[in-house]
């Protein structure tokens, strides 16, 4: 597994089970949409200070795997409580 993909999580109880940056409610697809619209990494990091450069690269890695039509193995999480 691409090491960056460990930064992505899927939890059925968080954001409708959409892939998110681990520990946040920030959808991978949202980051990809912003990048596709021309937003820079610096602008994303300013808008979402809880993110790191590796988180953004993880979103790109996830998108690349999805575009290849491959099964993307990310751990399922269940919130405690």
DRENKE-420431 format. One record per residue (C-alpha): residue in three letters; x, y, z. Coordinates in steps of 0.25 Angstrom, whole numbers, padded with zeros to 4 digits. Example, Ala and Ser with C-alpha at 12.3 -4.5 7.8 and 13.67 -1.06 7.14 Angstrom:
REM DRENKE-420431
resn:px:py:pz
ALA:0049:-0018:0031
SER:0055:-0004:0029
***
This chain:
REM DRENKE-420431
resn:px:py:pz
UNK:0000:0000:0000
UNK:0005:0014:-0003
UNK:0009:0020:0010
UNK:0002:0033:0007
UNK:-0011:0025:0007
UNK:-0010:0022:0022
UNK:-0014:0037:0023
UNK:-0028:0034:0018
UNK:-0039:0028:0026
UNK:-0053:0023:0023
UNK:-0063:0022:0034
UNK:-0077:0019:0031
UNK:-0081:0029:0043
UNK:-0073:0040:0038
UNK:-0076:0048:0026
UNK:-0086:0037:0020
UNK:-0074:0028:0019
UNK:-0066:0037:0009
UNK:-0051:0036:0009
UNK:-0046:0047:0018
UNK:-0032:0051:0023
UNK:-0030:0043:0035
UNK:-0034:0050:0048
UNK:-0042:0061:0040
UNK:-0056:0062:0033
UNK:-0049:0068:0021
UNK:-0053:0059:0008
UNK:-0042:0055:-0001
UNK:-0051:0059:-0013
UNK:-0052:0073:-0007
UNK:-0037:0075:-0007
UNK:-0036:0069:-0021
UNK:-0047:0078:-0026
UNK:-0040:0090:-0020
UNK:-0027:0086:-0027
UNK:-0034:0084:-0040
UNK:-0040:0098:-0039
UNK:-0026:0104:-0038
UNK:-0025:0105:-0023
UNK:-0010:0104:-0019
UNK:-0005:0095:-0008
UNK:-0001:0108:0000
UNK:-0015:0113:-0001
UNK:-0021:0100:0003
UNK:-0012:0099:0015
UNK:-0016:0113:0019
UNK:-0031:0110:0018
UNK:-0029:0097:0025
UNK:-0018:0099:0035
UNK:-0020:0085:0041
UNK:-0015:0079:0028
UNK:-0001:0076:0024
UNK:0006:0075:0011
UNK:0006:0060:0012
UNK:-0009:0060:0014
UNK:-0011:0068:0001
UNK:-0001:0058:-0006
UNK:-0009:0046:0000
UNK:-0022:0052:-0006
UNK:-0015:0052:-0020
UNK:-0010:0038:-0018
UNK:-0024:0033:-0014
UNK:-0029:0040:-0027
UNK:-0018:0034:-0035
UNK:-0021:0020:-0030
UNK:-0036:0023:-0033
UNK:-0033:0027:-0047
UNK:-0026:0014:-0050
UNK:-0039:0007:-0046
UNK:-0032:-0001:-0035
UNK:-0038:-0005:-0022
UNK:-0033:0005:-0012
UNK:-0029:-0002:0002
UNK:-0031:0008:0013
UNK:-0035:0004:0027
UNK:-0049:0005:0032
UNK:-0051:0012:0045
UNK:-0062:0012:0055
UNK:-0063:0024:0065
UNK:-0062:0020:0079
UNK:-0074:0023:0087
***
